[in-house]
């Protein structure tokens, strides 16, 4: 598997994981029991898809963890802004810079 394919799979996995978490959060605040159940079932399906996809390729997931954490952080921030109206604060941006720096160290240090 080439790096581009691995990166794309990890990006989709980050979207599925963060998206599944967002669906759970939405479900916790949904008005009716029926709405909560639908959101929880959707979250379960999305999180299952994440677990299945991330374990399909024949890779050492630990060796790709650095870039995955960076992708997850970025996707989670985008979802937080778009779906929940969160704001990027200075501490989040500073911490995010450390996450990106750490991910680059884990991924690129040979």
C-alpha positions as CSV (number, residue, x, y, z in Angstrom):
1,X,0.0,0.0,0.0
2,X,1.4,3.4,-1.0
3,X,1.5,6.4,1.4
4,X,-1.2,8.3,-0.5
5,X,-3.7,5.4,0.0
6,X,-2.7,5.0,3.6
7,X,-3.2,8.7,4.2
8,X,-6.6,8.7,2.5
9,X,-7.7,5.7,4.5
10,X,-6.6,7.3,7.8
11,X,-8.4,10.6,6.8
12,X,-11.6,8.7,6.2
13,X,-11.1,6.8,9.5
14,X,-10.6,10.1,11.3
15,X,-13.8,11.5,9.8
16,X,-15.7,8.3,10.7
17,X,-14.5,8.3,14.3
18,X,-15.0,12.0,14.9
19,X,-18.4,11.9,13.1
20,X,-19.5,8.9,15.1
21,X,-18.6,10.8,18.3
22,X,-20.5,13.8,17.1
23,X,-23.6,11.7,16.4
24,X,-23.5,10.3,20.0
25,X,-23.2,13.9,21.3
26,X,-26.2,15.0,19.1
27,X,-28.1,12.0,20.3
28,X,-27.5,12.9,24.0
29,X,-29.2,16.2,23.4
30,X,-31.9,15.1,20.9
31,X,-35.4,16.0,22.0
32,X,-37.3,12.7,21.7
33,X,-36.5,9.1,22.5
34,X,-37.0,8.2,18.9
35,X,-34.6,10.9,17.7
36,X,-32.0,9.7,20.3
37,X,-32.3,6.1,19.2
38,X,-31.9,7.0,15.5
39,X,-28.8,9.1,16.2
40,X,-27.3,6.4,18.5
41,X,-27.9,3.7,15.8
42,X,-26.3,5.9,13.2
43,X,-23.4,6.5,15.5
44,X,-23.0,2.8,16.1
45,X,-22.9,2.1,12.4
46,X,-20.4,4.9,11.7
47,X,-18.1,3.8,14.6
48,X,-18.3,0.2,13.4
49,X,-17.3,1.4,9.9
50,X,-14.4,3.2,11.5
51,X,-13.3,0.1,13.4
52,X,-13.6,-2.1,10.3
53,X,-11.8,0.2,8.0
54,X,-8.9,1.1,10.3
55,X,-8.2,-2.6,10.8
56,X,-8.6,-3.7,7.1
57,X,-5.2,-2.7,5.7
58,X,-2.1,-4.8,6.6
59,X,-0.3,-2.1,8.5
60,X,1.1,-1.6,11.9
61,X,-1.4,0.9,13.1
62,X,1.0,2.0,15.9
63,X,3.5,3.2,13.3
64,X,0.8,5.4,11.7
65,X,-0.6,6.7,15.0
66,X,1.2,10.0,14.8
67,X,-0.4,11.1,11.5
68,X,-3.8,9.6,12.6
69,X,-3.9,11.7,15.8
70,X,-3.1,14.9,13.7
71,X,-5.9,14.0,11.3
72,X,-8.3,13.2,14.1
73,X,-7.6,16.5,15.8
74,X,-8.1,18.5,12.6
75,X,-11.4,16.7,11.7
76,X,-12.7,17.0,15.3
77,X,-12.0,20.8,15.3
78,X,-13.8,21.2,11.9
79,X,-16.8,19.2,13.1
80,X,-16.8,21.2,16.4
81,X,-17.0,24.4,14.5
82,X,-19.4,23.4,11.8
83,X,-21.8,21.1,13.7
84,X,-21.6,22.5,17.3
85,X,-20.6,26.1,16.7
86,X,-17.4,25.8,18.8
87,X,-14.7,28.5,18.6
88,X,-11.0,28.0,18.1
89,X,-9.4,29.4,21.1
90,X,-5.7,30.2,21.7
91,X,-5.3,27.2,24.0
92,X,-6.8,24.9,21.4
93,X,-4.6,26.3,18.6
94,X,-1.5,26.1,20.8
95,X,-2.3,22.5,21.8
96,X,-3.1,21.7,18.2
97,X,0.3,23.0,17.2
98,X,1.9,20.6,19.7
99,X,-0.3,17.7,18.4
100,X,0.8,18.4,14.9
101,X,4.5,18.7,15.9
102,X,4.2,15.5,17.9
103,X,2.5,13.7,15.0
104,X,5.3,14.8,12.6
105,X,8.0,13.6,15.1
106,X,6.2,10.2,15.4
107,X,5.6,9.9,11.7
108,X,8.9,11.2,10.2
109,X,11.6,10.4,12.8
110,X,13.5,7.4,11.5
